Amino acid sequence: MNTTRAPVHPEEGAIHAAEKEREKAIFFNLLVAVAPAIPKLAAAVLSGSVTLYASAMKTVNEAIGVLVSWIIARKIARGDPGVYDYGMGKYENIARIITGSVMLISFVILIIVATYKILFPAPLGSGGVQIGMIIVIIMIAVDSYITVRNYRIAVKEPSPLMDSQWRLFRLKAIANLVVFLTLILATLCAGFPWAVYIDPVASFGVMGILLYSGIRMIVSSLPDLLDETLEEELQLVVVQELAEHFHTYEQLHGVKSRRSGGSIYVDIFLEFSGELQMCVVQDTIDRMKRSMESKIPKSTVNIITTSGRCSRGRF
């Protein structure tokens, strides 16, 4: 029995390598997301800072979101392409929706805690605030580094999964910066009676960032999950290609398109003259396919031969 495996196509190898790179990057993100949760929570308890407490809860929720993203990235990297004809791109959209939902959960937590602190204000404990400042400074630097790292991977190999990751860590860096500035301001103004409101009021800035980013991630992922057709710019590429080869086929019977993660799939149904030999038809199909796939990045174009209503003789 011949057990020799078919050689892997170079493009398939590149795609698999990109999927493995995403998995490793998100696993690193997971470690970084989990690490500050307990120290932040301890600093929040010691200081009584609602901004630190909310930041700690936000960190826990974000770690859960990154964990889900890593599980999905791992499944994609180890997935069997023979089982999923259109890839596993929808898993990426699901991960992005989960990440956005985690942000909205963090937003609700912040609203509850901040409202309580405004109704029952209390001064911050100095020891916990100093510890919190050190943790937050470290996290700003780490989150900024990961944002740039994830962004470069997302640009090199576009996917909803990596897009959600670099946006999440950019948000984390901005939120930690807001927390840091809040703690400094609250410490400097501690002698004023109104200083007790600085901490809970400043947390509303983090809330706005969370709300906007969470809704944006969810809304931007829904069209691909619902198989929305390609945007007009890419549709125009298909139309132009069909116009250039108009003399080679008889009739266009339809075009269907969809996204699956970072990949694009286009199905074109064409009718050819019945007098043409199949080798001529196939040559035309191959030329059109290569041309469109070169103009639409990460696309797979399928040109399917079809026919209109057949007329048959009577016997």
FENPEQUI-V836126 format. One record per pair of residues at least 6 apart in sequence whose C-alpha atoms are under 7 Angstrom apart, sorted by the first residue. I is the first residue (numbers start at 1). J is the second residue. Records with the same first field share a line. If there is no record, write none. Layout:
I: J / J
//
This chain:
16: 77
18: 157
19: 76 / 77
20: 77
22: 73
23: 70 / 73 / 74 / 77
26: 70
27: 70
30: 63 / 66 / 67
33: 59 / 62 / 63
34: 63
37: 56 / 59 / 60
40: 52 / 56 / 132
41: 53 / 56
43: 128 / 129 / 131 / 132
44: 52 / 53 / 128
46: 125 / 127 / 128
47: 124 / 125 / 126 / 127 / 128 / 129
48: 124 / 125
49: 124 / 199
50: 113 / 114 / 117 / 199 / 200
51: 179 / 199 / 200 / 203
52: 179
54: 109 / 110
57: 106
58: 106
61: 102 / 106
62: 102
65: 98 / 99 / 102
68: 95
69: 95
72: 91 / 95
76: 88
81: 87
86: 260
87: 260
88: 260
89: 260 / 261 / 262
90: 225 / 260 / 261
92: 160 / 161 / 261
93: 160 / 161 / 221 / 225 / 261
95: 161
96: 160 / 161 / 164 / 217 / 218 / 221
97: 217 / 218 / 221
100: 213 / 214 / 215 / 217 / 218
101: 214
103: 210 / 211 / 214
104: 210 / 211 / 214
107: 207 / 210 / 211
110: 207
114: 200 / 203
117: 200
118: 197 / 200
121: 196 / 197
122: 196
123: 196
129: 183
133: 180
136: 176 / 180
140: 173 / 176 / 177
143: 169 / 170 / 172 / 173
144: 170 / 173
146: 169
147: 166 / 169 / 170
150: 162 / 165 / 166
151: 166
154: 162 / 163
158: 262
159: 261 / 262
160: 261 / 262
175: 206
182: 199 / 202
186: 195 / 198 / 199
189: 195
224: 259 / 260
227: 258 / 259
228: 258
229: 257 / 258
230: 257 / 258
238: 292
241: 292
249: 270 / 271 / 272 / 273
250: 271 / 272 / 273
251: 270 / 271 / 272
252: 269 / 270 / 271
253: 269 / 270
254: 268 / 269
255: 267 / 268 / 269
256: 266 / 267 / 268
257: 265 / 266 / 267
258: 264 / 265 / 266
259: 265
263: 298 / 299
264: 298 / 299 / 300
265: 299 / 300 / 301
266: 300 / 301 / 302
267: 301 / 302 / 303
268: 302 / 303 / 304
269: 303 / 304 / 305 / 306
270: 303 / 304 / 305 / 306
271: 305 / 306 / 307
285: 303
289: 301
293: 299 / 300 / 301
//
